[in-house]
């Protein structure tokens, strides 16, 4: 079993259950410190190979996931694994798609769907979740 992240590290979202998930933008260098054990990459095209386990959700920039059912399954796995492993959620910039996915994880963690975007903006990045349809996606995402 892998250890989780440290609460004060850059990009870490601390969920109410105590789970820690790292969000980041892939355009920036990999942060110093331990690597993720599992990552979810939210991109319009397949991401480059990484030395850790990763899942790719086809999710074009400023849009929504191409397959909501697949997104639900992959984000559910990320939330489950975050209880004991270092999980990373990332898109190109680390705000819109990453923020939306982190807000969905917050819903899975018990944050009411209508408050999840505000929670992520307060505890991860104030620019998280960029479009009205991303906000609506989170509001309709159910635990």
N, C-alpha and C positions, 0 to 999 in steps of 0.2 A: 504494500500500500504506500502511496506517495503522500507526502505532507501537502498541506494547503499553503496558500499565499500568506504573507504577513499583512495585517490590517493597514498599516501605514504606507505600504509600497505604492508607487505611482500606478494610477489606473485601476486600483482595486475598488470594487463595489462591495460593501458589506451589507449583506441581506439580513432581514430581521431574524432569520433562523440561526445566524452565525456563519452561514456559508459565505465564502469570499470568492469572487469571480473577477478576473482581470479583463478589462476592455482596453482595446488599443487600435491605433491606426497603423495599417501595414506600410504606409508611406514613410513612417518614422522607423528608426533603427530598433531592433529588439532591445527591450530594457535590460539593464544589468541585473544579475541575479539568476535564480533558478528558471529553467525552462518549464513550459506547461507540460502536463501529462496528457492533456486532451485539449484540442482547440477546435472551434467552430469558425470557419471562414465564410463570410457573407459577401460574395462577389458575383458579378455577372459572368465571369469566365473562371475556369479552373485555376486555383492558386498553385504556386510552385510547391514542390515537395518540401516537407519539413521532417526533421528527425524524430518528431513525437507523433502520437496518434492524432489524426485530424479528420474532421468531417467538412464537406463543402456543401453549403446551401446556395443554389443559384438564386441570387438576389441582386438584380441590377441597381445601380446607384440611383438614389432618390425614389425608389420604387418599393414594392413589397415582394416577399418570397414568391418564386415561381410556383412552388407547391406548398400551400398552407399545411397540408397533412404531413409532409416531410419536415417542414419547419417545426411543427408541433412535436414530432417524434425526436428530432435532433435536439431541440431546446430542452425537452423533457430529460433526455439523457444527460445533457450538460448540467442541468440543475441537480439531478441525482448524483452525478459524479463529483460535483463541487463540495459535497459533504465530506469527502475524504481525499480529494485530488486537486491539483492545480489546474483549473479550467480557464481558458482564455476565449474570449469572443472578440472577433476583429473584422473590420472592413477596411477599405482604403484609408478613409480619414479618421475613423474611430468615433464618429458622432451620430449620424443618421441611422444607418442600419445597425451599428453596434448598440447605440442607445435604445433603439426599438427592441432588439433582442434582449438586452439587459432588462428593459421594462417588462418584457414577457416573463423573464426569469423571476422578477419581483412578484408578478402575479402568481406564478407557481409557488412562490415562497409565502403567499398569504397577503400580500399588499393588495388592497382593492383595485380592480382594473382601472377605475376612474381616477386613482391617485398614483398609479405606477409611474407615469411619465414625470410627474413632479418629484417623486421619490428619487428617480434616477438622476434628474437634473440637480437635485440637492446633494446627492451623495456620490455622484460619479462625474458629471460634466454638465454645466449649465446650458450647453448647446446641444445636448443629446435629444434625439428624435426631432428630425428637421421638417417634416412635411405634415400637412393635415391628415393625409391618408395613413401615415405611419402612426399618428396619435390615435386615429380611429381603429387601426389594426390592434393596438394594445388594449383599447377599451373593450374590444370584442374578443380578446384572447381570454379563454377561461381556464381555470386551474383544474 
